[in-house]
């Protein structure tokens, strides 16, 4: 029964992580890491699928192993984050406290992303190759 709950929570977490790709206020990485934890506790098959997935696998492994993110990924994430936050502040709310809260969230997320080690392209490619090899086996 507990394994089933972990699997369900894992898929909910995965859904939130995927949704977070498109909604910058929702943090993608923590949800994907939570998904990895829940799948590791409940289903080796789902954990293996997640870690070796061509979309998420190298991203999760690089984050878990403290290898970092590519500079271009950092730039894209921060630009998209601020574009959505500023658009929301200007058009979606008139409440000062909400605007301040959104700005604080954007600053905190930006700081977190900037503190992540910048990964060199060759290490990133190596990780993606490993992921692709493991998927074919």
OpenMM code with the backbone's topology and positions (N, CA, C; nanometers):
from openmm import Vec3, app, unit

residues = "UNK UNK UNK UNK UNK UNK UNK UNK UNK UNK UNK UNK UNK UNK UNK UNK UNK UNK UNK UNK UNK UNK UNK UNK UNK UNK UNK UNK UNK UNK UNK UNK UNK UNK UNK UNK UNK UNK UNK UNK UNK UNK UNK UNK UNK UNK UNK UNK UNK UNK UNK UNK UNK UNK UNK UNK UNK UNK UNK UNK UNK UNK UNK UNK UNK UNK UNK UNK UNK UNK UNK UNK UNK UNK UNK UNK UNK UNK UNK UNK UNK UNK UNK UNK UNK UNK UNK UNK UNK UNK UNK UNK UNK UNK UNK UNK UNK UNK UNK UNK UNK UNK UNK UNK UNK UNK UNK UNK UNK UNK UNK UNK UNK UNK UNK UNK UNK UNK UNK UNK UNK UNK UNK UNK UNK UNK UNK UNK UNK UNK UNK UNK UNK UNK UNK UNK UNK".split()
positions = [
    Vec3(0.0820, -0.1195, 0.0000),
    Vec3(0.0000, 0.0000, 0.0000),
    Vec3(0.0868, 0.1265, 0.0000),
    Vec3(0.1932, 0.1273, 0.0803),
    Vec3(0.2819, 0.2435, 0.0881),
    Vec3(0.3506, 0.2669, -0.0462),
    Vec3(0.3919, 0.1590, -0.1118),
    Vec3(0.4560, 0.1724, -0.2428),
    Vec3(0.3611, 0.2379, -0.3432),
    Vec3(0.2358, 0.1984, -0.3393),
    Vec3(0.1371, 0.2561, -0.4300),
    Vec3(0.1207, 0.4057, -0.4037),
    Vec3(0.1177, 0.4436, -0.2786),
    Vec3(0.1071, 0.5854, -0.2430),
    Vec3(0.2289, 0.6610, -0.2935),
    Vec3(0.3490, 0.6039, -0.2758),
    Vec3(0.4706, 0.6681, -0.3256),
    Vec3(0.4674, 0.6827, -0.4778),
    Vec3(0.4185, 0.5827, -0.5470),
    Vec3(0.4105, 0.5895, -0.6931),
    Vec3(0.3136, 0.6998, -0.7352),
    Vec3(0.1974, 0.7051, -0.6721),
    Vec3(0.0991, 0.8088, -0.7043),
    Vec3(0.1573, 0.9474, -0.6746),
    Vec3(0.2188, 0.9627, -0.5579),
    Vec3(0.2807, 1.0909, -0.5234),
    Vec3(0.3948, 1.1244, -0.6202),
    Vec3(0.4672, 1.0212, -0.6637),
    Vec3(0.5739, 1.0419, -0.7609),
    Vec3(0.5215, 1.0977, -0.8920),
    Vec3(0.4110, 1.0441, -0.9410),
    Vec3(0.3535, 1.0940, -1.0658),
    Vec3(0.2921, 1.2328, -1.0488),
    Vec3(0.2359, 1.2597, -0.9321),
    Vec3(0.1855, 1.3953, -0.9045),
    Vec3(0.3027, 1.4932, -0.9032),
    Vec3(0.4112, 1.4550, -0.8374),
    Vec3(0.5305, 1.5381, -0.8328),
    Vec3(0.5888, 1.5587, -0.9725),
    Vec3(0.5909, 1.4538, -1.0523),
    Vec3(0.6393, 1.4635, -1.1895),
    Vec3(0.5530, 1.5600, -1.2691),
    Vec3(0.4223, 1.5497, -1.2526),
    Vec3(0.3311, 1.6424, -1.3209),
    Vec3(0.3573, 1.7869, -1.2814),
    Vec3(0.3788, 1.8096, -1.1511),
    Vec3(0.4105, 1.9446, -1.1054),
    Vec3(0.5432, 1.9924, -1.1643),
    Vec3(0.6405, 1.9024, -1.1724),
    Vec3(0.7694, 1.9381, -1.2309),
    Vec3(0.7575, 1.9740, -1.3781),
    Vec3(0.6788, 1.8971, -1.4507),
    Vec3(0.6579, 1.9264, -1.5930),
    Vec3(0.5818, 2.0578, -1.6080),
    Vec3(0.4813, 2.0782, -1.5268),
    Vec3(0.4067, 2.2034, -1.5287),
    Vec3(0.4988, 2.3208, -1.4966),
    Vec3(0.5932, 2.2977, -1.4053),
    Vec3(0.6881, 2.4011, -1.3655),
    Vec3(0.7823, 2.4442, -1.4770),
    Vec3(0.7990, 2.3596, -1.5774),
    Vec3(0.8807, 2.3988, -1.6924),
    Vec3(0.8178, 2.5195, -1.7609),
    Vec3(0.6860, 2.5232, -1.7638),
    Vec3(0.6144, 2.6287, -1.8342),
    Vec3(0.5710, 2.7439, -1.7435),
    Vec3(0.5664, 2.7191, -1.6147),
    Vec3(0.5271, 2.8211, -1.5173),
    Vec3(0.6474, 2.8459, -1.4257),
    Vec3(0.7248, 2.9511, -1.4525),
    Vec3(0.8502, 2.9716, -1.3791),
    Vec3(0.8379, 2.9843, -1.2278),
    Vec3(0.7209, 3.0212, -1.1769),
    Vec3(0.7062, 3.0325, -1.0313),
    Vec3(0.7068, 2.8950, -0.9659),
    Vec3(0.6671, 2.7935, -1.0392),
    Vec3(0.6651, 2.6567, -0.9875),
    Vec3(0.8027, 2.5943, -1.0124),
    Vec3(0.8732, 2.5552, -0.9080),
    Vec3(1.0104, 2.5059, -0.9263),
    Vec3(1.0154, 2.3643, -0.9841),
    Vec3(1.0790, 2.3489, -1.0967),
    Vec3(1.0861, 2.2196, -1.1641),
    Vec3(1.1790, 2.1226, -1.0916),
    Vec3(1.3000, 2.1669, -1.0646),
    Vec3(1.4030, 2.0771, -1.0101),
    Vec3(1.3611, 2.0096, -0.8792),
    Vec3(1.3114, 2.0824, -0.7798),
    Vec3(1.2722, 2.0125, -0.6563),
    Vec3(1.1656, 1.9060, -0.6789),
    Vec3(1.0718, 1.9325, -0.7693),
    Vec3(0.9688, 1.8321, -0.7971),
    Vec3(1.0282, 1.7095, -0.8664),
    Vec3(1.1203, 1.7318, -0.9593),
    Vec3(1.1839, 1.6171, -1.0260),
    Vec3(1.2693, 1.5372, -0.9280),
    Vec3(1.3382, 1.6063, -0.8386),
    Vec3(1.4181, 1.5355, -0.7377),
    Vec3(1.3274, 1.4599, -0.6406),
    Vec3(1.2147, 1.5199, -0.6032),
    Vec3(1.1181, 1.4502, -0.5182),
    Vec3(1.0635, 1.3276, -0.5911),
    Vec3(1.0359, 1.3422, -0.7193),
    Vec3(0.9887, 1.2294, -0.7997),
    Vec3(1.0914, 1.1170, -0.7976),
    Vec3(1.2190, 1.1519, -0.8163),
    Vec3(1.3253, 1.0511, -0.8148),
    Vec3(1.3283, 0.9798, -0.6797),
    Vec3(1.3166, 1.0546, -0.5709),
    Vec3(1.3163, 0.9949, -0.4368),
    Vec3(1.1975, 0.9001, -0.4193),
    Vec3(1.0787, 0.9475, -0.4566),
    Vec3(0.9583, 0.8653, -0.4390),
    Vec3(0.9636, 0.7392, -0.5239),
    Vec3(1.0123, 0.7509, -0.6480),
    Vec3(1.0237, 0.6335, -0.7336),
    Vec3(1.1315, 0.5385, -0.6822),
    Vec3(1.2406, 0.5930, -0.6284),
    Vec3(1.3465, 0.5077, -0.5740),
    Vec3(1.2943, 0.4255, -0.4558),
    Vec3(1.2042, 0.4829, -0.3782),
    Vec3(1.1474, 0.4139, -0.2622),
    Vec3(1.0380, 0.3130, -0.3000),
    Vec3(0.9791, 0.3308, -0.4202),
    Vec3(0.8618, 0.2501, -0.4504),
    Vec3(0.8743, 0.1602, -0.5733),
    Vec3(0.9442, 0.2062, -0.6758),
    Vec3(0.9447, 0.1306, -0.8003),
    Vec3(1.0782, 0.1475, -0.8742),
    Vec3(1.1625, 0.0457, -0.8693),
    Vec3(1.2886, 0.0536, -0.9435),
    Vec3(1.2665, 0.0788, -1.0931),
    Vec3(1.1577, 0.0248, -1.1466),
    Vec3(1.1282, 0.0440, -1.2893),
    Vec3(1.1014, 0.1918, -1.3221),
    Vec3(1.0175, 0.2566, -1.2413),
    Vec3(0.9883, 0.3981, -1.2654),
    Vec3(1.1114, 0.4840, -1.2372),
    Vec3(1.1883, 0.4511, -1.1343),
    Vec3(1.3100, 0.5265, -1.1044),
    Vec3(1.4088, 0.5163, -1.2206),
    Vec3(1.4278, 0.3967, -1.2705),
    Vec3(1.5182, 0.3752, -1.3834),
    Vec3(1.4698, 0.4542, -1.5049),
    Vec3(1.3388, 0.4517, -1.5305),
    Vec3(1.2830, 0.5269, -1.6430),
    Vec3(1.3104, 0.6770, -1.6272),
    Vec3(1.2902, 0.7289, -1.5068),
    Vec3(1.3092, 0.8722, -1.4823),
    Vec3(1.4551, 0.9126, -1.4978),
    Vec3(1.5440, 0.8391, -1.4333),
    Vec3(1.6860, 0.8732, -1.4359),
    Vec3(1.7453, 0.8577, -1.5751),
    Vec3(1.6928, 0.7665, -1.6535),
    Vec3(1.7458, 0.7426, -1.7877),
    Vec3(1.6607, 0.8051, -1.8978),
    Vec3(1.5604, 0.8821, -1.8595),
    Vec3(1.4756, 0.9489, -1.9559),
    Vec3(1.5562, 1.0530, -2.0333),
    Vec3(1.5336, 1.0587, -2.1648),
    Vec3(1.6126, 1.1506, -2.2478),
    Vec3(1.5828, 1.2971, -2.2157),
    Vec3(1.4658, 1.3281, -2.1600),
    Vec3(1.4339, 1.4661, -2.1248),
    Vec3(1.4815, 1.5040, -1.9853),
    Vec3(1.4634, 1.4142, -1.8887),
    Vec3(1.4910, 1.4468, -1.7496),
    Vec3(1.6182, 1.3846, -1.6936),
    Vec3(1.6591, 1.2720, -1.7488),
    Vec3(1.7651, 1.1923, -1.6879),
    Vec3(1.8938, 1.2665, -1.6615),
    Vec3(1.9518, 1.3239, -1.7646),
    Vec3(2.0806, 1.3922, -1.7454),
    Vec3(2.0640, 1.5142, -1.6561),
    Vec3(1.9497, 1.5803, -1.6663),
    Vec3(1.9224, 1.6974, -1.5838),
    Vec3(1.9214, 1.6599, -1.4352),
    Vec3(1.8503, 1.5532, -1.4030),
    Vec3(1.8422, 1.5090, -1.2637),
    Vec3(1.9776, 1.4596, -1.2148),
    Vec3(2.0449, 1.3770, -1.2951),
    Vec3(2.1766, 1.3263, -1.2544),
    Vec3(2.2754, 1.4404, -1.2336),
    Vec3(2.2790, 1.5347, -1.3238),
    Vec3(2.3721, 1.6466, -1.3098),
    Vec3(2.3421, 1.7280, -1.1844),
    Vec3(2.2165, 1.7475, -1.1548),
    Vec3(2.1807, 1.8219, -1.0347),
    Vec3(2.2155, 1.7425, -0.9090),
    Vec3(2.1775, 1.6136, -0.9064),
    Vec3(2.2037, 1.5299, -0.7891),
    Vec3(2.3524, 1.5139, -0.7612),
    Vec3(2.4307, 1.5046, -0.8671),
    Vec3(2.5746, 1.4839, -0.8518),
    Vec3(2.6507, 1.6152, -0.8407),
    Vec3(2.5801, 1.7240, -0.8282),
    Vec3(2.6391, 1.8583, -0.8142),
    Vec3(2.7298, 1.8944, -0.9309),
    Vec3(2.6972, 1.8422, -1.0476),
    Vec3(2.7760, 1.8785, -1.1655),
    Vec3(2.7347, 2.0156, -1.2173),
    Vec3(2.6091, 2.0493, -1.2076),
    Vec3(2.5656, 2.1829, -1.2446),
    Vec3(2.4743, 2.1901, -1.3650),
    Vec3(2.4674, 2.3116, -1.4216),
    Vec3(2.3828, 2.3419, -1.5372),
    Vec3(2.4667, 2.4127, -1.6426),
    Vec3(2.4274, 2.3956, -1.7672),
    Vec3(2.4930, 2.4700, -1.8743),
    Vec3(2.4604, 2.6186, -1.8598),
    Vec3(2.5540, 2.7038, -1.9002),
    Vec3(2.5339, 2.8478, -1.8927),
    Vec3(2.4109, 2.8894, -1.9732),
    Vec3(2.3935, 2.8327, -2.0909),
    Vec3(2.2787, 2.8688, -2.1738),
    Vec3(2.1473, 2.8328, -2.1057),
    Vec3(2.1443, 2.7219, -2.0326),
    Vec3(2.0232, 2.6835, -1.9587),
    Vec3(1.9952, 2.7835, -1.8466),
    Vec3(2.1003, 2.8259, -1.7779),
    Vec3(2.0819, 2.9259, -1.6729),
    Vec3(2.0249, 3.0547, -1.7299),
    Vec3(2.0802, 3.0979, -1.8422),
    Vec3(2.0341, 3.2225, -1.9041),
    Vec3(1.8880, 3.2115, -1.9459),
    Vec3(1.8539, 3.1023, -2.0130),
    Vec3(1.7156, 3.0833, -2.0602),
    Vec3(1.6186, 3.0801, -1.9422),
    Vec3(1.6527, 3.0052, -1.8383),
    Vec3(1.5637, 2.9948, -1.7221),
    Vec3(1.5439, 3.1301, -1.6561),
    Vec3(1.6509, 3.2046, -1.6366),
    Vec3(1.6403, 3.3346, -1.5693),
    Vec3(1.5637, 3.4343, -1.6556),
    Vec3(1.5897, 3.4360, -1.7858),
    Vec3(1.5174, 3.5282, -1.8749),
    Vec3(1.3681, 3.4958, -1.8762),
    Vec3(1.3341, 3.3676, -1.8897),
    Vec3(1.1925, 3.3288, -1.8888),
    Vec3(1.1269, 3.3592, -1.7542),
    Vec3(1.1976, 3.3303, -1.6472),
    Vec3(1.1463, 3.3591, -1.5135),
    Vec3(1.1098, 3.5061, -1.5009),
    Vec3(1.2054, 3.5932, -1.5332),
    Vec3(1.1815, 3.7359, -1.5176),
    Vec3(1.0770, 3.7879, -1.6152),
    Vec3(1.0708, 3.7330, -1.7356),
    Vec3(0.9692, 3.7758, -1.8320),
    Vec3(0.8288, 3.7468, -1.7787),
    Vec3(0.8111, 3.6270, -1.7245),
    Vec3(0.6792, 3.5901, -1.6713),
    Vec3(0.6480, 3.6705, -1.5447),
    Vec3(0.7451, 3.6864, -1.4581),
    Vec3(0.7219, 3.7605, -1.3331),
    Vec3(0.6867, 3.9060, -1.3629),
    Vec3(0.7626, 3.9696, -1.4495),
    Vec3(0.7370, 4.1104, -1.4813),
    Vec3(0.6013, 4.1262, -1.5500),
    Vec3(0.5702, 4.0353, -1.6417),
    Vec3(0.4391, 4.0396, -1.7081),
    Vec3(0.3279, 4.0238, -1.6057),
    Vec3(0.3452, 3.9323, -1.5127),
    Vec3(0.2451, 3.9108, -1.4079),
    Vec3(0.2323, 4.0340, -1.3193),
    Vec3(0.3436, 4.0925, -1.2808),
    Vec3(0.3412, 4.2118, -1.1947),
    Vec3(0.2692, 4.3271, -1.2650),
    Vec3(0.2945, 4.3435, -1.3938),
    Vec3(0.2362, 4.4565, -1.4671),
    Vec3(0.0882, 4.4342, -1.4987),
    Vec3(0.0537, 4.3141, -1.5471),
    Vec3(-0.0801, 4.2921, -1.6005),
    Vec3(-0.1754, 4.2113, -1.5126),
    Vec3(-0.1248, 4.1318, -1.4222),
    Vec3(-0.2131, 4.0373, -1.3529),
    Vec3(-0.2495, 4.0765, -1.2111),
    Vec3(-0.1808, 4.1715, -1.1548),
    Vec3(-0.2133, 4.2064, -1.0166),
    Vec3(-0.1894, 4.3548, -0.9910),
    Vec3(-0.2727, 4.4081, -0.9051),
    Vec3(-0.2550, 4.5475, -0.8641),
    Vec3(-0.2157, 4.5567, -0.7175),
    Vec3(-0.2207, 4.4435, -0.6499),
    Vec3(-0.1876, 4.4407, -0.5081),
    Vec3(-0.0371, 4.4562, -0.4892),
    Vec3(0.0043, 4.5524, -0.4109),
    Vec3(0.1469, 4.5777, -0.3874),
    Vec3(0.2152, 4.4578, -0.3223),
    Vec3(0.1498, 4.3958, -0.2239),
    Vec3(0.2120, 4.2843, -0.1528),
    Vec3(0.2345, 4.1655, -0.2459),
    Vec3(0.1440, 4.1439, -0.3427),
    Vec3(0.1614, 4.0343, -0.4385),
    Vec3(0.2783, 4.0651, -0.5311),
    Vec3(0.2884, 4.1897, -0.5748),
    Vec3(0.3994, 4.2302, -0.6612),
    Vec3(0.5335, 4.2122, -0.5895),
    Vec3(0.5371, 4.2521, -0.4643),
    Vec3(0.6607, 4.2374, -0.3857),
    Vec3(0.6928, 4.0893, -0.3674),
    Vec3(0.5934, 4.0088, -0.3354),
    Vec3(0.6137, 3.8651, -0.3178),
    Vec3(0.6682, 3.8020, -0.4461),
    Vec3(0.6095, 3.8364, -0.5605),
    Vec3(0.6572, 3.7833, -0.6885),
    Vec3(0.8020, 3.8242, -0.7148),
    Vec3(0.8359, 3.9472, -0.6850),
    Vec3(0.9738, 3.9944, -0.7049),
    Vec3(1.0700, 3.9200, -0.6130),
    Vec3(1.0294, 3.8970, -0.4891),
    Vec3(1.1142, 3.8234, -0.3942),
    Vec3(1.1352, 3.6797, -0.4415),
    Vec3(1.0293, 3.6160, -0.4891),
    Vec3(1.0409, 3.4797, -0.5420),
    Vec3(1.1363, 3.4770, -0.6607),
    Vec3(1.1225, 3.5732, -0.7510),
    Vec3(1.2102, 3.5785, -0.8689),
    Vec3(1.3558, 3.6002, -0.8290),
    Vec3(1.3784, 3.6858, -0.7325),
    Vec3(1.5155, 3.7098, -0.6844),
    Vec3(1.5720, 3.5829, -0.6217),
    Vec3(1.4930, 3.5160, -0.5375),
    Vec3(1.5400, 3.3937, -0.4716),
    Vec3(1.5699, 3.2827, -0.5723),
    Vec3(1.4809, 3.2628, -0.6690),
    Vec3(1.5026, 3.1587, -0.7701),
    Vec3(1.6246, 3.1933, -0.8549),
    Vec3(1.6374, 3.3187, -0.8930),
    Vec3(1.7543, 3.3617, -0.9715),
    Vec3(1.8836, 3.3378, -0.8938),
    Vec3(1.8837, 3.3721, -0.7655),
    Vec3(2.0027, 3.3506, -0.6830),
    Vec3(2.0367, 3.2024, -0.6747),
    Vec3(1.9358, 3.1196, -0.6581),
    Vec3(1.9587, 2.9750, -0.6509),
    Vec3(2.0207, 2.9241, -0.7812),
    Vec3(1.9658, 2.9660, -0.8927),
    Vec3(2.0172, 2.9215, -1.0224),
    Vec3(2.1604, 2.9694, -1.0425),
    Vec3(2.1879, 3.0920, -1.0049),
    Vec3(2.3230, 3.1464, -1.0221),
    Vec3(2.4249, 3.0779, -0.9314),
    Vec3(2.3786, 3.0241, -0.8184),
    Vec3(2.4707, 2.9554, -0.7270),
    Vec3(2.5034, 2.8136, -0.7727),
    Vec3(2.4231, 2.7586, -0.8615),
    Vec3(2.4512, 2.6254, -0.9150),
    Vec3(2.5754, 2.6339, -1.0029),
    Vec3(2.6624, 2.5388, -0.9875),
    Vec3(2.7846, 2.5345, -1.0662),
    Vec3(2.7515, 2.5345, -1.2156),
    Vec3(2.8296, 2.6090, -1.2923),
    Vec3(2.8106, 2.6117, -1.4368),
    Vec3(2.8837, 2.4934, -1.4978),
    Vec3(2.8079, 2.4129, -1.5683),
    Vec3(2.8581, 2.2888, -1.6261),
    Vec3(2.9191, 2.3151, -1.7627),
    Vec3(3.0308, 2.2533, -1.7884),
    Vec3(3.0935, 2.2655, -1.9194),
    Vec3(3.0205, 2.1764, -2.0187),
    Vec3(3.0180, 2.2177, -2.1429),
    Vec3(2.9439, 2.1486, -2.2488),
    Vec3(2.9873, 2.0032, -2.2626),
    Vec3(3.1170, 1.9745, -2.2538),
    Vec3(3.1649, 1.8371, -2.2737),
    Vec3(3.1139, 1.7431, -2.1649),
    Vec3(3.1063, 1.7898, -2.0413),
    Vec3(3.0546, 1.7069, -1.9316),
    Vec3(2.9053, 1.6826, -1.9526),
    Vec3(2.8357, 1.7848, -1.9962),
    Vec3(2.6924, 1.7723, -2.0226),
    Vec3(2.6676, 1.6705, -2.1331),
    Vec3(2.7429, 1.6805, -2.2416),
    Vec3(2.7272, 1.5868, -2.3536),
    Vec3(2.7586, 1.4444, -2.3094),
    Vec3(2.8615, 1.4291, -2.2272),
    Vec3(2.8993, 1.2972, -2.1754),
    Vec3(2.7829, 1.2362, -2.0966),
    Vec3(2.7175, 1.3183, -2.0164),
    Vec3(2.6054, 1.2715, -1.9366),
    Vec3(2.4880, 1.2321, -2.0258),
    Vec3(2.4623, 1.3078, -2.1311),
    Vec3(2.3523, 1.2761, -2.2231),
    Vec3(2.3819, 1.1483, -2.3007),
    Vec3(2.5087, 1.1270, -2.3364),
    Vec3(2.5468, 1.0046, -2.4071),
    Vec3(2.5242, 0.8843, -2.3173),
    Vec3(2.5635, 0.8954, -2.1903),
    Vec3(2.5410, 0.7863, -2.0947),
    Vec3(2.3918, 0.7560, -2.0831),
    Vec3(2.3107, 0.8613, -2.0779),
    Vec3(2.1669, 0.8441, -2.0674),
    Vec3(2.1127, 0.7716, -2.1900),
    Vec3(2.1571, 0.8108, -2.3079),
    Vec3(2.1097, 0.7475, -2.4311),
    Vec3(2.1538, 0.6025, -2.4391),
    Vec3(2.2763, 0.5736, -2.3955),
    Vec3(2.3263, 0.4360, -2.3971),
    Vec3(2.2454, 0.3493, -2.3029),
    Vec3(2.2132, 0.4017, -2.1863),
    Vec3(2.1381, 0.3236, -2.0882),
    Vec3(1.9953, 0.3003, -2.1356),
    Vec3(1.9382, 0.3947, -2.2113),
    Vec3(1.8030, 0.3768, -2.2639),
    Vec3(1.7971, 0.2655, -2.3664),
    Vec3(1.9037, 0.2528, -2.4484),
    Vec3(1.9038, 0.1493, -2.5518),
    Vec3(1.9316, 0.0109, -2.4968),
    Vec3(1.9936, 0.0019, -2.3788),
    Vec3(2.0245, -0.1299, -2.3206),
    Vec3(1.9095, -0.1879, -2.2464),
] * unit.nanometer
topology = app.Topology()
chain = topology.addChain("A")
for resn in residues:
    res = topology.addResidue(resn, chain)
    for name in ("N", "CA", "C"):
        topology.addAtom(name, app.Element.getBySymbol(name[0]), res)
